[in-house]
């Protein structure tokens, strides 16, 4: 009797741990990786000068880059540089992790 209960317990534990593993894998698949500054520049920098100006961002109004343009353009020169994009990404990642501020990345 004790052996049957032990076997049932082991089987239950095995099935339960496999179910948790499958759910964890599904959760990992749903996480979308953060875009890189290079990918953002490739998508938005239509004149290929290495930065995103307001007109380029405005052409993509449904994107958060347009909505946050003035905030991301830290030096207020009317263009978002690669380092400003990296800072935006770092701040967002830091906020998701519960942090407060991210450091600005040098170009």
ZIVENPE-V201358 format. One record per backbone hydrogen bond with DSSP energy under -1.0 kcal/mol. CO is the residue of the C=O (numbers start at 0). NH is the residue of the N-H. E is the energy in kcal/mol with one decimal. If there is no record, write none. Layout:
co=CO nh=NH e=E
co=CO nh=NH e=E
This chain:
co=0 nh=4 e=-2.0
co=1 nh=5 e=-2.1
co=2 nh=6 e=-2.5
co=3 nh=7 e=-2.6
co=4 nh=8 e=-2.4
co=5 nh=9 e=-2.4
co=6 nh=10 e=-2.7
co=7 nh=11 e=-2.6
co=8 nh=12 e=-2.5
co=9 nh=13 e=-2.4
co=10 nh=14 e=-2.6
co=11 nh=15 e=-2.8
co=12 nh=16 e=-2.4
co=13 nh=17 e=-1.9
co=14 nh=18 e=-2.1
co=15 nh=19 e=-2.0
co=16 nh=20 e=-2.1
co=17 nh=21 e=-2.3
co=18 nh=22 e=-2.2
co=19 nh=23 e=-2.4
co=20 nh=24 e=-2.1
co=21 nh=25 e=-2.2
co=22 nh=26 e=-2.0
co=23 nh=27 e=-2.0
co=24 nh=28 e=-1.9
co=25 nh=29 e=-1.2
co=35 nh=39 e=-2.3
co=36 nh=40 e=-2.7
co=37 nh=41 e=-2.4
co=38 nh=42 e=-2.1
co=39 nh=43 e=-2.4
co=40 nh=44 e=-2.4
co=43 nh=45 e=-2.0
co=44 nh=47 e=-1.0
co=51 nh=79 e=-2.8
co=52 nh=56 e=-2.2
co=53 nh=57 e=-2.8
co=54 nh=58 e=-1.5
co=56 nh=59 e=-1.5
co=59 nh=62 e=-2.5
co=62 nh=66 e=-1.2
co=63 nh=67 e=-2.1
co=65 nh=68 e=-1.1
co=67 nh=71 e=-2.7
co=68 nh=72 e=-2.6
co=71 nh=73 e=-2.4
co=72 nh=75 e=-1.4
co=79 nh=51 e=-2.3
co=80 nh=84 e=-2.2
co=81 nh=85 e=-2.4
co=82 nh=86 e=-2.2
co=83 nh=87 e=-2.1
co=84 nh=88 e=-2.4
co=85 nh=89 e=-2.9
co=86 nh=90 e=-2.6
co=87 nh=91 e=-2.2
co=88 nh=92 e=-2.8
co=89 nh=93 e=-2.7
co=90 nh=94 e=-2.4
co=91 nh=95 e=-2.1
co=92 nh=96 e=-1.3
co=93 nh=98 e=-3.3
co=94 nh=97 e=-1.1
